[in-house]
Amino acid sequence: MNGQPSIRNLRLTVRRVIELLVTYPNREELRQKFPQLEDEDIQQALIFASSK
């Protein structure tokens, strides 16, 4: 992931998760597109992004 912070063992960066939240404001639609992404992953990405 080129040194970018990523989510668990998924090939999703924190930045990508934040972008997905903007693209899919409806969490249910986001879950349909990315079923491997859990609520905890989203929460941790938001916490990480807000600390920067």
Protein Blocks (a to p, Z undefined) as FASTA:
>chain_A
ZZpacehjbccdfklmmmmmmmmmplklmmmmmmmbcfklmmmmmmmmmmZZ
